[in-house]
């Protein structure tokens, strides 16, 4: 069997590693990736040490069958503690090194077992048959591991002097030290931008500008979670049913749902909430921890069971809240934000309706109006978006009847010759896949490759 893996980011690494641990009869594997940063993807390229991963090591193993795989690799390598979590929270570049090491070890295992493994540093432009600029490549099964989409320019600022569409790698941000920087967005990417500016000696004001003004929740210290009710077999297709499972899960620990409901429904100033959540990092209450874990473990399965109207309602009314819960920031970054807010250097502007070029710099219109010298886009790619580099490939799949683009977004494959892993996959929830989610998906996908 000849397998073509399109994409050499975290999803591609997870797939190679999972395949290398099976006893599948050897064949050939070709990995296609045009980026020079093999195995790292968009997020884990060389960058500033201030730009950290956003989860403790126990939640970052790329090997689904071995929760401690990353922890063992990391042992003795770095010293980047997050005092709040009590664990190492390393620079993104270090996690990129882990992904690269894992990929190389997987390739060595595959070759030792008789597999032929090669990497083609070219963009795939067609899939029926699979084609790159150098010609056709014979594959029996194609795995799309192309990652998420590209940052979206909501305000049409591309090409404007002083506008940064793609902030990563943040080491390349070229911002005058005293410039007023407006950061579009207030999520995890915006937090990375603030951390990078601070580490680079920037002294000017920074304003996070967004429609909602929602900051990420703050992660709490990890505790063992033994799910008895929030499990796949118990899922039902209503939001009330999911709440019943969550209520039962909390009851196992002698807790109830009320504190979580208050957390999610009580209006609170974003900076006040940040301050409060930093004081609750060691709280014994499990509500937010359970939701965060459940969104990634069960989110896609629950999403598929929901009626279309409920899906649309959740997207429209609860998108930011769910994303904030699903991907909370580490306390280290929360403390950085709070220091910057308290100093007055960092501000938050919500209700933003317009960001436009002005005679000098940019004009931002929200709950109030501000001007900025530089605008950095920190809005994540749209969920399920097809990366521009993969559009010719997807077009080929559509033309051949091997895939479709459903109204809800993403790519729906319609042939066992083509498989999909990661953010572009249709029928998954709108939450960006976590590393454990990719690892679990790779483990399941390898079973299908082994048929």
N, C-alpha and C positions, 0 to 999 in steps of 0.2 A: 504494500500500500504506500502510495506517495501522498504525503500531507503537506499542504501549503498553509503557513501561518502568516497572515497579513497583519503586521504590527509587532514591534519588539519593545513594547512598554511593559508595565506591570502585568497586564493580562497575558501577554505572550510569554513572560517568564513563568507565571503560574501554570500555564498549559505545558510548557516544556518540562518543568519540574514534575508535574503530575504524570506526564507520559513516561518520563524516565524511571518512574517507580513501579510501572506495570510490567507484566510479563507478555505484553502484546508482541506478536511475531514481528521481527525487525523489517523495516522498509526504509523509506526515505522521508526526511523532513527538510523543507526549505522555508526559511524565515525571510520575509520581504519587509524591508524598512529603509526608507530613504534618508532618515535623520542620521547624522553622525553620532548621536548619543544613543547607541544601542542599549536596550534593556532599562532605560531610565524614564522614558516618556517625557511629557511636558513638565511634570512637577518635580522631578528628582535629578535635574541636571546640576552641574557644578554651580554653586551660588554662595551667597553670604552665609556664614555660620549662624547669623541671627534668624535666618529663615528655617524654622524647625518643622518637623513632622507634627502631626496633630493628634497623635494617639500614643498611649503607652506601648512598650514592646510586646506585651502579651496580646495586643490586638493587631499586630502588624506582621504576623507570620504569613508569608506567601504560600506556605504549604498547608493545605487544609487538614491533612492527617497528622500534623505535628504542630501544636499550638506554641511550642517553645523553640521552634526552629530559628526564628529571628533572635530571640533572647540569647540562645547559645552563641550564635554568630557574633552578637554585639558584646558579649562578656569581655571585659578588659580592654576594649578598643577605644572608648571615649569617656569623657567625664563632663556630661551636660545634664546635671540633675534638674528636675522640676521639683522644688521643695513641696509644693502643694500636693502633687501626685505621689511623691516619694519614689519616683522612678526616673530613668533616663529619658529625656525627650531630645533627640539628636537633631542636628541639622539635616535638611532634606538631602544634601549631597551624600551624607553617610548612608542614608537608606538607599540611595541610588547605588552606592558601592555594594550593599547587600544584594540588591536585585541583580546587579551585574555578576557578582560572585556566584549567586544561585544559578543563573543562566549558564554560566561556563561549566559549573559542576554538573548540571543536568545534561549538557551537550556531551561532556566526557563520559557520563554513564551511558547515554544512548549509543555513542560510538563503541564503547566497550561491549555493549550487548549486540552489536552488529548493525546498528542503524547508520545510514548515511545522512549527515547533517550539514547543511550549507546555509550561508546567509547571503542574500542578494540585496545590495544597497541601492535599490531602485524603487520607484513608485509603481504599484500595480495599477494598470489602466483598463484592464478588462479581465473578466472571469470566465468566459465561455468561448474559447479556452482562456486560461490565465495568461496574461500578457504584461510584460514590462517593456521599456524602451529597447531592451536588447533582444526581445523576441518572445516566443511562447515557451511556457514551462508546463510540463505534464504533471498534473496532480489528480489524484482520485477524490480527495476530500479537501475542501478549503475552509479554513477557520478565519473569520473576521474578528480581529482583535485590534481594531483601528482607533480605539480611544474615543473621547468625547469630541464635541465640536470646537470651533475656535471662538475666542471672545467676540461678543457682538457689540457693534457700535450703535448704541441706542439713540444717540443724539447727532449722528452724521458728522462727527468731528475728524474722521480719518483724513490725514493730509494737512491738518492745521498745525502750525508750529507750536510746540509745547504740549501736544496731545500724545499720550502713550496708550496705544490700543492693547498691546500684549505686554504685561509687566514682567513676566518671567523670561530669563533669569533676572532677579531683582538686582544682582550685582551690576547690571548694565544700565540701571536707571541713572540718567545724567540730569540732575536737578540742582540748580544753584542753591547754596546753603541757606539763603535767607528768603527763598521764594515761597509764596503762599501756594500750597498744593491742595487741590481739590481731588479727592479720591471718590470715584463713582462706585458706590456700593458700600455696604457696612458688614459684609460677611467675612469669611476666613481669608479670602484673598486680600481684602482691605486691611485686615489685621497684619498680614505678611508685609504689605506695603508700609504700614506704620513702623513695624519692627525694622525693616530695611532702612528706611529714612533715618530713624533714630540711631541705628548702628553706624550709619555713614556720616554722622555729624551734622545732619540737617538741623537747622535752628529756627526756621521760619514756621509760620502757622500751618496746620494741616486740618482740613475739614472733610469729614466723611459725609458724602451727600447721597441720599437715597430717597425713594418714595415712602418707605415705611419707617426708616430709622431703627430697624430691629438689629441689635447686636447678637452675635452668637451666644448661646448659653455657655456657661463655664463647666468644664468637666469636673466630675467628682472623683475622689480617690477610688480606684478599682476595688471591688469586693466580689467574691464568688457569687454567681447567679445560677441557681438551679431551677430551670424552667419546668414547671409541672402542668401549667394550664396554657400558657402562651406558646403552644407548639403547633406545628403544621396541621396535624390531624384534627385539631379543635377549631380551626379557622372557619368562620362563617362569613357570609357576604354582606354584613351590615356593620356600620360603625358601632352601633350599640352592642353587637355581639363581641367586638374586639374590646370594648370597654368592660364588658362582663368578665372576659378572660383576664384583663389587667387587674380588675378588682379582686378576682380570686387569687391571682398571683401575689398581690400585696397582702391579702388575708393570711397567706401561708406564713408570713413573717410578722403577723400581728399588727399590720398597718392597714390604712384605708386610703381611698382614692381622693379624699377631700383636699389634702395639701397639694397634690398634683393639679387638680382642677383649679385651685386658687392661683397656682403658679402660672397657668396658661390663660386664665380668663380675667385676672385682676389687672387693670391698667397700672403701669408703673413707669416712672422715668427710666430710660435705658441705662443711664449712668448709676442711678440708685440701685437698679436691679443688678448691674455688674458688681457693685460694691457688696450687696447682700450675698450674691452667689459665691463670691470669693470667700466670704466668711462661712459658707456652708459646704466647702470642699470635703470636709470630713463628716458631713451629716450622715446619720445612719438610715435616713429615709431613702427608700429604693425607687421611688416613682420615676424620676428622670433617668436613672440608670437603666431601669427596665425598658422604658420607651426607646432610649437610644439603641440598646441591643436588639430589641424586637424589630425596629424599623429596618435594620440591616439584615437580620436573620429571616424575617418573615414578610418584609414589606412587599416584595414582588408577588409572592403567593397571595397575600391578602388583596393586593391591588387587582389581580386578575379576577377575583371573586366579586368585586364591587360592581354594581350597576354603573352604566356610563354616566348617568346624571350625578351620582355620588362622586365619581372620579372628577368630573368637571367642577363640582362644588368644592371639593378639597383643593384642587389646583387654584381655584379663584380666591378662596377665602382663607386657606390655611397653609399655602405654599411656604411662606417665609418661616412660620412657626415650626412646621415640621422639619424643614431643612436646618433650622437653628438647633432643634433638639437632636436631630440625627447626627450633626457634625459640630459638637460643642468645641470651643477652643480650650487649649490647655491653660491651667492657672498661670503659668509663666507669662503667657501672652496677655491674659486678662489683667494681671498686675501691671504689665507695661502700659496697656491702654489706660488703666485707672490713673497711673502716675501722670500720663500725658494729659488726660482730662483735668485732673486736679491742678496741674501747672497752668492750665489755660491755653497751652499750645495746640491741643487737639480739641476739636469741636465736632458736633454732630448736627447736620441739617437734614430734617425730614420733609416730607411733602414736596419733594423736588419734581417739577414739571418741565423744566427747561435748562439745558446747559448749552451755551452758544458762544461763538467767537464775539469778542468785544473789540473796541478800538485798541485797547491794550489788554492782552490776555483773554480771559473768559468771564462770562456773566452766568451766574447760577441763580435760578429762581426757585425758591421753595417756600417754607414757612416764613422765611425772610430772604433778602437778596444779598448775595456776596459776590465779590470778584476774586479771581485766582490767576496766578501767573502760569501755572502748569496744571493740567488735568491728567490723572492716571486712571485708566479704566480697570476696575477691579470687580466687574460683573462676570460671573462664571458663564461658560457657554450654556446655551439653552439645552434643557434636558432632551436626550434622545437625538440631538442634532448630529447630522452626518458631517464629519470633518471635511473641509473643502478639498483636501488632498485625496480623499476617498470618493469624491463625487463621480469621477469617470468609472471607477470600479462599480459603484452602486448603479450607475446608469446601465452598465453592461449586464448586471444581474437582473435589473428590471426588464430590459429588452429581451433577455433569454427566458423570462418567466420563472426565474429561480428565486425571486424575492419580490416583495411589495412594500409600499409605504402606507401603512394604515393611517386613518385620520388622527388618531391619538398621538402619532409620532413614533419615531424609531424605524428600524428595519425589520421586517418580518420575512424570514427565510422560508422557502417553500420547497426545499429539496434536501434530502439527507446528504447530498453532495456538498452542501454549504451549511456551516454552523456559525453561530455568532456568540461572542463573549464580551461582556462589558457594557458601557454606557449607551451604545447605539442600538442595543437589542430592544425590540418592541415588546410590549406587555410587561416590562419591568416598571417599577415605580419611578417617579421623577427624581428621587434622591440619588445623588452621585454614588456609584458603587464604592464601597469601602474595600480595603485590601482583603479582609476575610471574605467578603462577598465575592470578589474575583476568584479567590482561592477555592471557595466552595463551588463556584460555577465551573472552574477548570476541572475539578475532580469529577463532577457529573458529566462534563462534556467528553472527557477522556473515555468514560465507559461507552459512550456512543461511538467514538472512534475505534474502539476495540471490537465492535461487532463484526 
